[in-house]
Amino acid sequence: MPRGDKSAYTDKQKRKAEHIEESYEKRGISEKEAERRAWATVNKDDGGGKKSSSGRKNHPK
């Protein structure tokens, strides 16, 4: 996957980054820097793109 490819992210993560980016732009940050900061925040909060595990784990006893 090339750098900058956002296909590994969920729709929710993409929406979150978009809202964060808009917030930065309202504060006068350039569009490019706002996008960079938004994705850095999503990565920090969610640990990156989609995760392979889902739901509760079934641990055998």
PDB file with one MODEL, atoms N, CA, C and O in Angstrom:
MODEL        1
ATOM      1  N   MET A   1       0.858  -1.191   0.000  1.00  0.00           N
ATOM      2  CA  MET A   1       0.000   0.000   0.000  1.00  0.00           C
ATOM      3  C   MET A   1       0.893   1.240   0.000  1.00  0.00           C
ATOM      4  O   MET A   1       1.731   1.387   0.890  1.00  0.00           O
ATOM      5  N   PRO A   2       0.734   2.126  -0.970  1.00  0.00           N
ATOM      6  CA  PRO A   2       1.565   3.332  -1.020  1.00  0.00           C
ATOM      7  C   PRO A   2       1.223   4.296   0.111  1.00  0.00           C
ATOM      8  O   PRO A   2       0.112   4.294   0.641  1.00  0.00           O
ATOM      9  N   ARG A   3       2.191   5.103   0.459  1.00  0.00           N
ATOM     10  CA  ARG A   3       1.943   6.102   1.499  1.00  0.00           C
ATOM     11  C   ARG A   3       0.838   7.030   1.055  1.00  0.00           C
ATOM     12  O   ARG A   3       0.769   7.402  -0.116  1.00  0.00           O
ATOM     13  N   GLY A   4      -0.034   7.412   1.983  1.00  0.00           N
ATOM     14  CA  GLY A   4      -1.118   8.325   1.663  1.00  0.00           C
ATOM     15  C   GLY A   4      -2.382   7.616   1.220  1.00  0.00           C
ATOM     16  O   GLY A   4      -3.418   8.258   1.045  1.00  0.00           O
ATOM     17  N   ASP A   5      -2.318   6.296   1.034  1.00  0.00           N
ATOM     18  CA  ASP A   5      -3.490   5.523   0.623  1.00  0.00           C
ATOM     19  C   ASP A   5      -4.409   5.343   1.836  1.00  0.00           C
ATOM     20  O   ASP A   5      -4.004   4.773   2.849  1.00  0.00           O
ATOM     21  N   LYS A   6      -5.642   5.832   1.724  1.00  0.00           N
ATOM     22  CA  LYS A   6      -6.568   5.787   2.860  1.00  0.00           C
ATOM     23  C   LYS A   6      -7.565   4.634   2.762  1.00  0.00           C
ATOM     24  O   LYS A   6      -8.535   4.593   3.520  1.00  0.00           O
ATOM     25  N   SER A   7      -7.337   3.685   1.827  1.00  0.00           N
ATOM     26  CA  SER A   7      -8.291   2.600   1.633  1.00  0.00           C
ATOM     27  C   SER A   7      -8.345   1.640   2.823  1.00  0.00           C
ATOM     28  O   SER A   7      -9.319   0.902   2.969  1.00  0.00           O
ATOM     29  N   ALA A   8      -7.328   1.638   3.664  1.00  0.00           N
ATOM     30  CA  ALA A   8      -7.301   0.724   4.803  1.00  0.00           C
ATOM     31  C   ALA A   8      -8.098   1.244   6.000  1.00  0.00           C
ATOM     32  O   ALA A   8      -8.150   0.585   7.038  1.00  0.00           O
ATOM     33  N   TYR A   9      -8.709   2.404   5.868  1.00  0.00           N
ATOM     34  CA  TYR A   9      -9.443   3.003   6.974  1.00  0.00           C
ATOM     35  C   TYR A   9     -10.943   2.753   6.834  1.00  0.00           C
ATOM     36  O   TYR A   9     -11.460   2.631   5.723  1.00  0.00           O
ATOM     37  N   THR A  10     -11.632   2.679   7.965  1.00  0.00           N
ATOM     38  CA  THR A  10     -13.081   2.503   7.946  1.00  0.00           C
ATOM     39  C   THR A  10     -13.742   3.826   7.584  1.00  0.00           C
ATOM     40  O   THR A  10     -13.116   4.884   7.654  1.00  0.00           O
ATOM     41  N   ASP A  11     -15.017   3.758   7.195  1.00  0.00           N
ATOM     42  CA  ASP A  11     -15.760   4.986   6.884  1.00  0.00           C
ATOM     43  C   ASP A  11     -15.817   5.903   8.099  1.00  0.00           C
ATOM     44  O   ASP A  11     -15.739   7.125   7.970  1.00  0.00           O
ATOM     45  N   LYS A  12     -15.952   5.310   9.272  1.00  0.00           N
ATOM     46  CA  LYS A  12     -16.016   6.100  10.501  1.00  0.00           C
ATOM     47  C   LYS A  12     -14.701   6.854  10.730  1.00  0.00           C
ATOM     48  O   LYS A  12     -14.717   8.023  11.115  1.00  0.00           O
ATOM     49  N   GLN A  13     -13.573   6.193  10.496  1.00  0.00           N
ATOM     50  CA  GLN A  13     -12.270   6.842  10.655  1.00  0.00           C
ATOM     51  C   GLN A  13     -12.099   7.965   9.637  1.00  0.00           C
ATOM     52  O   GLN A  13     -11.533   9.011   9.954  1.00  0.00           O
ATOM     53  N   LYS A  14     -12.587   7.752   8.413  1.00  0.00           N
ATOM     54  CA  LYS A  14     -12.486   8.785   7.381  1.00  0.00           C
ATOM     55  C   LYS A  14     -13.331  10.002   7.751  1.00  0.00           C
ATOM     56  O   LYS A  14     -12.891  11.139   7.578  1.00  0.00           O
ATOM     57  N   ARG A  15     -14.543   9.770   8.260  1.00  0.00           N
ATOM     58  CA  ARG A  15     -15.404  10.887   8.685  1.00  0.00           C
ATOM     59  C   ARG A  15     -14.766  11.653   9.837  1.00  0.00           C
ATOM     60  O   ARG A  15     -14.792  12.884   9.874  1.00  0.00           O
ATOM     61  N   LYS A  16     -14.192  10.903  10.778  1.00  0.00           N
ATOM     62  CA  LYS A  16     -13.539  11.521  11.931  1.00  0.00           C
ATOM     63  C   LYS A  16     -12.396  12.429  11.475  1.00  0.00           C
ATOM     64  O   LYS A  16     -12.262  13.552  11.961  1.00  0.00           O
ATOM     65  N   ALA A  17     -11.575  11.945  10.543  1.00  0.00           N
ATOM     66  CA  ALA A  17     -10.458  12.745  10.026  1.00  0.00           C
ATOM     67  C   ALA A  17     -10.972  13.986   9.314  1.00  0.00           C
ATOM     68  O   ALA A  17     -10.382  15.061   9.424  1.00  0.00           O
ATOM     69  N   GLU A  18     -12.071  13.836   8.582  1.00  0.00           N
ATOM     70  CA  GLU A  18     -12.639  14.969   7.855  1.00  0.00           C
ATOM     71  C   GLU A  18     -13.102  16.057   8.826  1.00  0.00           C
ATOM     72  O   GLU A  18     -12.861  17.242   8.594  1.00  0.00           O
ATOM     73  N   HIS A  19     -13.760  15.657   9.900  1.00  0.00           N
ATOM     74  CA  HIS A  19     -14.234  16.632  10.890  1.00  0.00           C
ATOM     75  C   HIS A  19     -13.062  17.320  11.592  1.00  0.00           C
ATOM     76  O   HIS A  19     -13.097  18.528  11.827  1.00  0.00           O
ATOM     77  N   ILE A  20     -12.050  16.565  11.917  1.00  0.00           N
ATOM     78  CA  ILE A  20     -10.867  17.136  12.569  1.00  0.00           C
ATOM     79  C   ILE A  20     -10.187  18.123  11.621  1.00  0.00           C
ATOM     80  O   ILE A  20      -9.776  19.208  12.031  1.00  0.00           O
ATOM     81  N   GLU A  21     -10.075  17.734  10.351  1.00  0.00           N
ATOM     82  CA  GLU A  21      -9.440  18.594   9.357  1.00  0.00           C
ATOM     83  C   GLU A  21     -10.195  19.915   9.215  1.00  0.00           C
ATOM     84  O   GLU A  21      -9.580  20.979   9.154  1.00  0.00           O
ATOM     85  N   GLU A  22     -11.522  19.848   9.163  1.00  0.00           N
ATOM     86  CA  GLU A  22     -12.331  21.068   9.052  1.00  0.00           C
ATOM     87  C   GLU A  22     -12.113  21.973  10.260  1.00  0.00           C
ATOM     88  O   GLU A  22     -12.046  23.195  10.125  1.00  0.00           O
ATOM     89  N   SER A  23     -12.003  21.373  11.428  1.00  0.00           N
ATOM     90  CA  SER A  23     -11.779  22.138  12.651  1.00  0.00           C
ATOM     91  C   SER A  23     -10.445  22.892  12.588  1.00  0.00           C
ATOM     92  O   SER A  23     -10.369  24.066  12.949  1.00  0.00           O
ATOM     93  N   TYR A  24      -9.397  22.203  12.128  1.00  0.00           N
ATOM     94  CA  TYR A  24      -8.097  22.859  11.996  1.00  0.00           C
ATOM     95  C   TYR A  24      -8.149  23.997  10.983  1.00  0.00           C
ATOM     96  O   TYR A  24      -7.578  25.063  11.213  1.00  0.00           O
ATOM     97  N   GLU A  25      -8.836  23.773   9.860  1.00  0.00           N
ATOM     98  CA  GLU A  25      -8.917  24.804   8.831  1.00  0.00           C
ATOM     99  C   GLU A  25      -9.650  26.039   9.337  1.00  0.00           C
ATOM    100  O   GLU A  25      -9.299  27.161   8.970  1.00  0.00           O
ATOM    101  N   LYS A  26     -10.668  25.844  10.178  1.00  0.00           N
ATOM    102  CA  LYS A  26     -11.386  26.984  10.767  1.00  0.00           C
ATOM    103  C   LYS A  26     -10.472  27.816  11.659  1.00  0.00           C
ATOM    104  O   LYS A  26     -10.688  29.015  11.838  1.00  0.00           O
ATOM    105  N   ARG A  27      -9.438  27.166  12.223  1.00  0.00           N
ATOM    106  CA  ARG A  27      -8.494  27.871  13.091  1.00  0.00           C
ATOM    107  C   ARG A  27      -7.349  28.502  12.310  1.00  0.00           C
ATOM    108  O   ARG A  27      -6.433  29.073  12.903  1.00  0.00           O
ATOM    109  N   GLY A  28      -7.394  28.403  10.974  1.00  0.00           N
ATOM    110  CA  GLY A  28      -6.402  29.076  10.153  1.00  0.00           C
ATOM    111  C   GLY A  28      -5.217  28.224   9.753  1.00  0.00           C
ATOM    112  O   GLY A  28      -4.235  28.750   9.229  1.00  0.00           O
ATOM    113  N   ILE A  29      -5.281  26.908   9.988  1.00  0.00           N
ATOM    114  CA  ILE A  29      -4.204  26.013   9.572  1.00  0.00           C
ATOM    115  C   ILE A  29      -4.385  25.730   8.079  1.00  0.00           C
ATOM    116  O   ILE A  29      -5.514  25.604   7.604  1.00  0.00           O
ATOM    117  N   SER A  30      -3.287  25.631   7.344  1.00  0.00           N
ATOM    118  CA  SER A  30      -3.384  25.359   5.901  1.00  0.00           C
ATOM    119  C   SER A  30      -4.051  24.007   5.666  1.00  0.00           C
ATOM    120  O   SER A  30      -4.036  23.131   6.531  1.00  0.00           O
ATOM    121  N   GLU A  31      -4.638  23.853   4.472  1.00  0.00           N
ATOM    122  CA  GLU A  31      -5.376  22.630   4.147  1.00  0.00           C
ATOM    123  C   GLU A  31      -4.487  21.383   4.236  1.00  0.00           C
ATOM    124  O   GLU A  31      -4.895  20.356   4.779  1.00  0.00           O
ATOM    125  N   LYS A  32      -3.278  21.487   3.700  1.00  0.00           N
ATOM    126  CA  LYS A  32      -2.357  20.346   3.702  1.00  0.00           C
ATOM    127  C   LYS A  32      -1.946  19.964   5.127  1.00  0.00           C
ATOM    128  O   LYS A  32      -1.929  18.784   5.475  1.00  0.00           O
ATOM    129  N   GLU A  33      -1.619  20.954   5.941  1.00  0.00           N
ATOM    130  CA  GLU A  33      -1.217  20.705   7.324  1.00  0.00           C
ATOM    131  C   GLU A  33      -2.399  20.191   8.144  1.00  0.00           C
ATOM    132  O   GLU A  33      -2.230  19.321   8.998  1.00  0.00           O
ATOM    133  N   ALA A  34      -3.588  20.720   7.889  1.00  0.00           N
ATOM    134  CA  ALA A  34      -4.787  20.274   8.600  1.00  0.00           C
ATOM    135  C   ALA A  34      -5.053  18.799   8.314  1.00  0.00           C
ATOM    136  O   ALA A  34      -5.401  18.040   9.219  1.00  0.00           O
ATOM    137  N   GLU A  35      -4.888  18.391   7.048  1.00  0.00           N
ATOM    138  CA  GLU A  35      -5.098  16.984   6.690  1.00  0.00           C
ATOM    139  C   GLU A  35      -4.069  16.096   7.379  1.00  0.00           C
ATOM    140  O   GLU A  35      -4.410  15.035   7.902  1.00  0.00           O
ATOM    141  N   ARG A  36      -2.816  16.525   7.381  1.00  0.00           N
ATOM    142  CA  ARG A  36      -1.756  15.745   8.031  1.00  0.00           C
ATOM    143  C   ARG A  36      -2.045  15.553   9.514  1.00  0.00           C
ATOM    144  O   ARG A  36      -1.936  14.447  10.044  1.00  0.00           O
ATOM    145  N   ARG A  37      -2.414  16.647  10.174  1.00  0.00           N
ATOM    146  CA  ARG A  37      -2.709  16.577  11.612  1.00  0.00           C
ATOM    147  C   ARG A  37      -3.939  15.719  11.889  1.00  0.00           C
ATOM    148  O   ARG A  37      -3.970  14.979  12.872  1.00  0.00           O
ATOM    149  N   ALA A  38      -4.954  15.813  11.027  1.00  0.00           N
ATOM    150  CA  ALA A  38      -6.181  15.047  11.216  1.00  0.00           C
ATOM    151  C   ALA A  38      -5.892  13.545  11.167  1.00  0.00           C
ATOM    152  O   ALA A  38      -6.354  12.798  12.029  1.00  0.00           O
ATOM    153  N   TRP A  39      -5.131  13.100  10.165  1.00  0.00           N
ATOM    154  CA  TRP A  39      -4.821  11.674  10.046  1.00  0.00           C
ATOM    155  C   TRP A  39      -3.885  11.220  11.157  1.00  0.00           C
ATOM    156  O   TRP A  39      -3.973  10.077  11.607  1.00  0.00           O
ATOM    157  N   ALA A  40      -2.996  12.092  11.603  1.00  0.00           N
ATOM    158  CA  ALA A  40      -2.129  11.744  12.731  1.00  0.00           C
ATOM    159  C   ALA A  40      -2.969  11.523  13.986  1.00  0.00           C
ATOM    160  O   ALA A  40      -2.684  10.629  14.783  1.00  0.00           O
ATOM    161  N   THR A  41      -4.000  12.338  14.156  1.00  0.00           N
ATOM    162  CA  THR A  41      -4.892  12.193  15.313  1.00  0.00           C
ATOM    163  C   THR A  41      -5.684  10.897  15.229  1.00  0.00           C
ATOM    164  O   THR A  41      -5.816  10.189  16.227  1.00  0.00           O
ATOM    165  N   VAL A  42      -6.214  10.574  14.051  1.00  0.00           N
ATOM    166  CA  VAL A  42      -6.959   9.317  13.878  1.00  0.00           C
ATOM    167  C   VAL A  42      -6.046   8.129  14.177  1.00  0.00           C
ATOM    168  O   VAL A  42      -6.455   7.190  14.861  1.00  0.00           O
ATOM    169  N   ASN A  43      -4.816   8.165  13.671  1.00  0.00           N
ATOM    170  CA  ASN A  43      -3.876   7.074  13.930  1.00  0.00           C
ATOM    171  C   ASN A  43      -3.555   6.951  15.407  1.00  0.00           C
ATOM    172  O   ASN A  43      -3.450   5.842  15.931  1.00  0.00           O
ATOM    173  N   LYS A  44      -3.398   8.075  16.079  1.00  0.00           N
ATOM    174  CA  LYS A  44      -3.097   8.067  17.507  1.00  0.00           C
ATOM    175  C   LYS A  44      -4.264   7.479  18.302  1.00  0.00           C
ATOM    176  O   LYS A  44      -4.063   6.650  19.190  1.00  0.00           O
ATOM    177  N   ASP A  45      -5.480   7.913  17.978  1.00  0.00           N
ATOM    178  CA  ASP A  45      -6.664   7.474  18.715  1.00  0.00           C
ATOM    179  C   ASP A  45      -7.037   6.029  18.414  1.00  0.00           C
ATOM    180  O   ASP A  45      -7.376   5.277  19.327  1.00  0.00           O
ATOM    181  N   ASP A  46      -6.979   5.629  17.137  1.00  0.00           N
ATOM    182  CA  ASP A  46      -7.500   4.329  16.716  1.00  0.00           C
ATOM    183  C   ASP A  46      -6.407   3.315  16.381  1.00  0.00           C
ATOM    184  O   ASP A  46      -6.707   2.153  16.107  1.00  0.00           O
ATOM    185  N   GLY A  47      -5.168   3.734  16.398  1.00  0.00           N
ATOM    186  CA  GLY A  47      -4.081   2.801  16.097  1.00  0.00           C
ATOM    187  C   GLY A  47      -3.935   2.464  14.632  1.00  0.00           C
ATOM    188  O   GLY A  47      -3.399   1.404  14.311  1.00  0.00           O
ATOM    189  N   GLY A  48      -4.384   3.310  13.733  1.00  0.00           N
ATOM    190  CA  GLY A  48      -4.216   3.077  12.301  1.00  0.00           C
ATOM    191  C   GLY A  48      -5.495   2.626  11.625  1.00  0.00           C
ATOM    192  O   GLY A  48      -6.592   2.941  12.084  1.00  0.00           O
ATOM    193  N   GLY A  49      -5.354   1.886  10.530  1.00  0.00           N
ATOM    194  CA  GLY A  49      -6.491   1.460   9.717  1.00  0.00           C
ATOM    195  C   GLY A  49      -7.298   0.339  10.332  1.00  0.00           C
ATOM    196  O   GLY A  49      -7.242   0.106  11.540  1.00  0.00           O
ATOM    197  N   LYS A  50      -8.049  -0.352   9.495  1.00  0.00           N
ATOM    198  CA  LYS A  50      -8.941  -1.426   9.936  1.00  0.00           C
ATOM    199  C   LYS A  50      -8.166  -2.500  10.686  1.00  0.00           C
ATOM    200  O   LYS A  50      -7.006  -2.773  10.380  1.00  0.00           O
ATOM    201  N   LYS A  51      -8.809  -3.092  11.651  1.00  0.00           N
ATOM    202  CA  LYS A  51      -8.223  -4.185  12.407  1.00  0.00           C
ATOM    203  C   LYS A  51      -8.857  -5.493  11.952  1.00  0.00           C
ATOM    204  O   LYS A  51     -10.034  -5.519  11.592  1.00  0.00           O
ATOM    205  N   SER A  52      -8.091  -6.573  11.964  1.00  0.00           N
ATOM    206  CA  SER A  52      -8.597  -7.847  11.477  1.00  0.00           C
ATOM    207  C   SER A  52      -9.533  -8.513  12.481  1.00  0.00           C
ATOM    208  O   SER A  52     -10.423  -9.261  12.077  1.00  0.00           O
ATOM    209  N   SER A  53      -9.358  -8.265  13.756  1.00  0.00           N
ATOM    210  CA  SER A  53     -10.225  -8.891  14.753  1.00  0.00           C
ATOM    211  C   SER A  53     -11.560  -8.158  14.826  1.00  0.00           C
ATOM    212  O   SER A  53     -11.659  -6.976  14.494  1.00  0.00           O
ATOM    213  N   SER A  54     -12.569  -8.878  15.262  1.00  0.00           N
ATOM    214  CA  SER A  54     -13.878  -8.245  15.367  1.00  0.00           C
ATOM    215  C   SER A  54     -14.631  -8.788  16.575  1.00  0.00           C
ATOM    216  O   SER A  54     -14.595  -9.985  16.857  1.00  0.00           O
ATOM    217  N   GLY A  55     -15.291  -7.920  17.260  1.00  0.00           N
ATOM    218  CA  GLY A  55     -16.163  -8.339  18.361  1.00  0.00           C
ATOM    219  C   GLY A  55     -15.429  -8.965  19.541  1.00  0.00           C
ATOM    220  O   GLY A  55     -14.238  -8.745  19.762  1.00  0.00           O
ATOM    221  N   ARG A  56     -16.186  -9.743  20.274  1.00  0.00           N
ATOM    222  CA  ARG A  56     -15.634 -10.379  21.483  1.00  0.00           C
ATOM    223  C   ARG A  56     -14.805 -11.591  21.120  1.00  0.00           C
ATOM    224  O   ARG A  56     -15.077 -12.285  20.140  1.00  0.00           O
ATOM    225  N   LYS A  57     -13.810 -11.824  21.913  1.00  0.00           N
ATOM    226  CA  LYS A  57     -12.955 -12.992  21.713  1.00  0.00           C
ATOM    227  C   LYS A  57     -13.561 -14.175  22.460  1.00  0.00           C
ATOM    228  O   LYS A  57     -14.122 -14.021  23.545  1.00  0.00           O
ATOM    229  N   ASN A  58     -13.439 -15.343  21.868  1.00  0.00           N
ATOM    230  CA  ASN A  58     -13.926 -16.563  22.513  1.00  0.00           C
ATOM    231  C   ASN A  58     -12.711 -17.311  23.034  1.00  0.00           C
ATOM    232  O   ASN A  58     -12.015 -17.984  22.274  1.00  0.00           O
ATOM    233  N   HIS A  59     -12.458 -17.194  24.324  1.00  0.00           N
ATOM    234  CA  HIS A  59     -11.296 -17.843  24.932  1.00  0.00           C
ATOM    235  C   HIS A  59     -11.711 -19.202  25.479  1.00  0.00           C
ATOM    236  O   HIS A  59     -12.578 -19.272  26.349  1.00  0.00           O
ATOM    237  N   PRO A  60     -11.108 -20.287  24.986  1.00  0.00           N
ATOM    238  CA  PRO A  60     -11.438 -21.617  25.512  1.00  0.00           C
ATOM    239  C   PRO A  60     -10.948 -21.754  26.943  1.00  0.00           C
ATOM    240  O   PRO A  60      -9.911 -21.203  27.313  1.00  0.00           O
ATOM    241  N   LYS A  61     -11.691 -22.480  27.728  1.00  0.00           N
ATOM    242  CA  LYS A  61     -11.325 -22.679  29.158  1.00  0.00           C
ATOM    243  C   LYS A  61     -10.479 -23.904  29.353  1.00  0.00           C
ATOM    244  O   LYS A  61     -10.089 -24.213  30.479  1.00  0.00           O
TER     245      LYS A  61
ENDMDL
END
